């Protein structure tokens, strides 16, 4: 009996630590689907339910994942209510569950964890490679930071910007940007060996415009798994 009490106490402490780390994350991903208040029927997860399923998913992935999401070595991509088959919906009763997707850059693995909301128990874990969900806001910002940190690329962008506008380019905030996931197979034959890994690696493509919506004609490809610009389309 004493052993069971000790185990229960340790489990509770682990859950509290997981929730504390979740609360310390820089931001929820842009693809968290949630509502305020008590959920009913087909409602998205509430904020409290999101906290519960994320904490359970990261705890199940291990202590390394808990800290990795906080530091940026892994990225929390999507949290949503788990969909069940139509036949289950037709029965009028189904378990309320959440799907948590996070990405491990080191192994280029998408980890999909399904968690029972009421109990906090993990009911399934799937690990896949070569599948890329939409970028989070944090990943989009990291892409732009890496572009500005690349000296040769930023020099070329600045020159192109000056040619178009007659003004110096001092920062990325002077540009309109569109950042999205990039797959190598959309441009066969045009990519260098590093960019050809995009899709296996998590990559982003950045379209850069002046405030007058003139394209700069230089399109950086950023490998977020490697943390570097791997190719710039449009370079001579």
NUKOLLO-68022 format. One record per residue (C-alpha): residue in three letters; x, y, z. Coordinates in steps of 0.5 Angstrom, whole numbers, padded with zeros to 4 digits, always signed. Layout:
BEGIN
AlaXYZ
...
% end
This chain:
BEGIN
Unk+0000+0000+0000
Unk+0006+0005+0002
Unk+0009+0003-0005
Unk+0003+0005-0009
Unk+0002+0012-0005
Unk+0009+0013-0007
Unk+0008+0012-0014
Unk+0002+0016-0014
Unk+0006+0022-0011
Unk+0012+0021-0016
Unk+0007+0021-0022
Unk+0003+0027-0019
Unk+0010+0031-0018
Unk+0012+0029-0025
Unk+0005+0032-0028
Unk+0006+0038-0024
Unk+0013+0039-0027
Unk+0011+0038-0034
Unk+0005+0043-0034
Unk+0010+0048-0031
Unk+0015+0047-0037
Unk+0009+0047-0042
Unk+0007+0054-0038
Unk+0014+0056-0039
Unk+0014+0055-0047
Unk+0015+0062-0051
Unk+0008+0061-0054
Unk+0003+0056-0057
Unk+0003+0055-0064
Unk-0001+0058-0069
Unk-0005+0052-0070
Unk-0008+0050-0063
Unk-0015+0050-0064
Unk-0019+0051-0057
Unk-0025+0055-0054
Unk-0026+0058-0048
Unk-0031+0055-0043
Unk-0034+0048-0042
Unk-0034+0044-0049
Unk-0040+0041-0052
Unk-0041+0036-0057
Unk-0036+0037-0063
Unk-0032+0043-0060
Unk-0025+0044-0060
Unk-0021+0043-0054
Unk-0021+0048-0049
Unk-0015+0052-0046
Unk-0015+0048-0040
Unk-0015+0041-0044
Unk-0010+0044-0049
Unk-0005+0044-0043
Unk-0007+0037-0040
Unk-0006+0034-0047
Unk+0001+0038-0049
Unk+0003+0036-0042
Unk+0002+0029-0042
Unk+0004+0028-0049
Unk+0011+0031-0048
Unk+0012+0028-0041
Unk+0011+0021-0045
Unk+0016+0023-0050
Unk+0021+0024-0044
Unk+0025+0029-0040
Unk+0029+0031-0046
Unk+0023+0033-0050
Unk+0020+0037-0045
Unk+0026+0041-0045
Unk+0027+0041-0052
Unk+0021+0044-0054
Unk+0022+0050-0049
Unk+0029+0051-0052
Unk+0027+0050-0059
Unk+0031+0044-0061
Unk+0023+0041-0062
Unk+0017+0045-0064
Unk+0010+0044-0062
Unk+0006+0044-0068
Unk-0001+0043-0067
Unk-0006+0041-0062
Unk-0013+0039-0064
Unk-0019+0035-0062
Unk-0018+0028-0064
Unk-0023+0026-0069
Unk-0027+0019-0069
Unk-0030+0015-0074
Unk-0037+0017-0076
Unk-0040+0011-0074
Unk-0038+0013-0067
Unk-0041+0020-0067
Unk-0047+0016-0069
Unk-0047+0013-0063
Unk-0048+0019-0059
Unk-0042+0018-0054
Unk-0035+0018-0055
Unk-0029+0019-0051
Unk-0026+0026-0051
Unk-0019+0026-0054
Unk-0013+0031-0056
Unk-0008+0030-0062
Unk-0001+0033-0060
Unk+0004+0034-0066
Unk+0011+0036-0065
Unk+0017+0036-0069
Unk+0024+0033-0067
Unk+0029+0037-0071
Unk+0035+0033-0069
Unk+0032+0026-0072
Unk+0027+0030-0077
Unk+0021+0026-0074
Unk+0014+0028-0073
Unk+0011+0026-0067
Unk+0004+0025-0066
Unk+0001+0023-0059
Unk-0007+0022-0058
Unk-0009+0023-0051
Unk-0015+0022-0047
Unk-0017+0029-0044
Unk-0021+0026-0038
Unk-0015+0021-0035
Unk-0009+0025-0038
Unk-0007+0018-0041
Unk-0003+0017-0047
Unk-0007+0012-0052
Unk-0003+0012-0058
Unk+0004+0015-0061
Unk+0006+0015-0068
Unk+0013+0017-0071
Unk+0013+0019-0078
Unk+0019+0022-0083
Unk+0018+0026-0089
Unk+0011+0029-0087
Unk+0011+0037-0086
Unk+0005+0041-0082
Unk+0005+0048-0083
Unk+0010+0053-0080
Unk+0009+0056-0073
Unk+0009+0063-0072
Unk+0016+0062-0068
Unk+0019+0058-0074
Unk+0017+0063-0079
Unk+0020+0068-0075
Unk+0026+0064-0074
Unk+0027+0063-0082
Unk+0027+0071-0082
Unk+0032+0071-0077
Unk+0037+0066-0080
Unk+0036+0070-0087
Unk+0038+0077-0084
Unk+0044+0073-0080
Unk+0047+0070-0087
Unk+0051+0076-0089
Unk+0052+0074-0096
Unk+0045+0073-0097
Unk+0043+0080-0093
Unk+0048+0084-0098
Unk+0045+0081-0104
Unk+0038+0083-0101
Unk+0040+0090-0099
Unk+0043+0091-0106
Unk+0036+0089-0110
Unk+0032+0093-0105
Unk+0036+0099-0106
Unk+0036+0098-0114
Unk+0028+0098-0113
Unk+0027+0103-0108
Unk+0033+0107-0108
Unk+0033+0106-0100
Unk+0038+0102-0096
Unk+0035+0096-0093
Unk+0036+0096-0085
Unk+0032+0091-0083
Unk+0027+0085-0085
Unk+0021+0089-0082
Unk+0022+0094-0088
Unk+0019+0088-0092
Unk+0013+0084-0093
Unk+0014+0077-0093
Unk+0011+0070-0094
Unk+0014+0064-0091
Unk+0011+0057-0092
Unk+0014+0050-0092
Unk+0018+0048-0097
Unk+0019+0041-0101
Unk+0024+0040-0106
Unk+0020+0036-0110
Unk+0016+0042-0112
Unk+0023+0044-0116
Unk+0026+0038-0119
Unk+0033+0040-0122
Unk+0033+0047-0120
Unk+0036+0045-0113
Unk+0043+0044-0110
Unk+0044+0038-0106
Unk+0043+0041-0099
Unk+0036+0044-0101
Unk+0034+0037-0104
Unk+0034+0035-0097
Unk+0028+0039-0096
Unk+0022+0035-0094
Unk+0026+0030-0091
Unk+0028+0036-0087
Unk+0024+0041-0084
Unk+0025+0047-0089
Unk+0022+0054-0090
Unk+0021+0058-0097
Unk+0021+0066-0096
Unk+0018+0070-0101
Unk+0020+0078-0100
Unk+0017+0084-0102
Unk+0018+0091-0102
Unk+0012+0095-0098
Unk+0009+0097-0105
Unk+0009+0089-0106
Unk+0015+0089-0111
Unk+0018+0082-0111
Unk+0025+0082-0109
Unk+0027+0076-0114
Unk+0031+0073-0109
Unk+0028+0067-0105
Unk+0031+0064-0100
Unk+0031+0057-0098
Unk+0032+0055-0090
Unk+0033+0049-0087
Unk+0030+0049-0080
Unk+0033+0042-0078
Unk+0040+0045-0080
Unk+0039+0052-0078
Unk+0042+0055-0084
Unk+0040+0058-0091
Unk+0041+0053-0096
Unk+0040+0056-0103
Unk+0037+0062-0105
Unk+0033+0062-0112
Unk+0034+0067-0117
Unk+0041+0068-0115
Unk+0046+0069-0122
% end
